[in-house]
Amino acid sequence: QVQLVESGGGLVQPGGSLKLSCATSENINSRYVMGWYRQAPGKQRELVATITGYFSTSYADSVKGRFTISRENEKNTVHLQMNGLKPEDTAVYYCTTYPPWAPEVIVWGQGTQVTVSS
């Protein structure tokens, strides 16, 4: 089974920026959806952003205008550029991928911690 490895998390001050990246352990179908979820302490995991194989994107209302998702199919990589970070963005961020024709076959990364604090 394909594995996902995230990188780029860390501690940043409010208003700062971070870029998360996620690479797959093997080539995946370029039509697979790739995305990011996050889970804050005591809260349910929530969708942050997704990008389809046709580069169509969608975002949670809470991150629109601040976060940008992108992908590089030739590198089997997805990125999440996060600007204007707020304390409420603090969470473990998980990379995901799944075939759009079988979303139940979703694969999760191990997660990377993002902490926004002064």
Long-range contacts (C-beta under 8 A, 24 or more apart in sequence): 1-107, 2-26, 2-28, 2-97, 2-107, 3-107, 3-109, 4-95, 4-96, 4-97, 4-107, 4-108, 4-109, 4-110, 5-109, 5-110, 6-93, 6-94, 6-95, 6-109, 6-110, 6-111, 6-112, 7-112, 8-112, 9-93, 9-112, 9-113, 9-114, 10-113, 10-114, 10-115, 11-115, 11-116, 11-117, 12-85, 12-114, 12-115, 12-116, 13-116, 13-117, 13-118, 14-85, 14-86, 14-87, 14-116, 14-117, 14-118, 15-84, 15-85, 16-85, 16-116, 17-81, 17-82, 17-83, 17-84, 17-85, 18-82, 18-85, 18-114, 19-79, 19-80, 19-81, 19-82, 20-79, 20-80, 20-82, 20-93, 20-95, 20-112, 20-114, 21-77, 21-78, 21-79, 21-80, 22-77, 22-78, 22-79, 22-95, 22-109, 23-75, 23-76, 23-77, 24-76, 24-77, 24-97, 26-76, 27-76, 28-76, 28-97, 29-53, 29-99, 30-73, 31-99, 31-100, 32-97, 32-98, 32-99, 32-100, 33-97, 33-98, 33-99, 33-100, 33-103, 34-69, 34-71, 34-78, 34-95, 34-96, 34-97, 35-69, 35-78, 35-95, 35-96, 35-97, 36-69, 36-78, 36-80, 36-93, 36-94, 36-95, 36-96, 37-93, 37-94, 37-96, 38-89, 38-91, 38-92, 38-93, 38-94, 38-114, 39-91, 39-92, 39-94, 39-111, 40-88, 40-90, 40-91, 40-92, 43-91, 45-94, 48-80, 48-93, 49-80, 51-78, 52-100, 53-100, 62-88, 63-89, 82-114, 85-114, 85-116, 86-116, 87-116, 87-117, 88-116, 89-114, 89-116, 90-114, 90-115, 90-116, 90-117
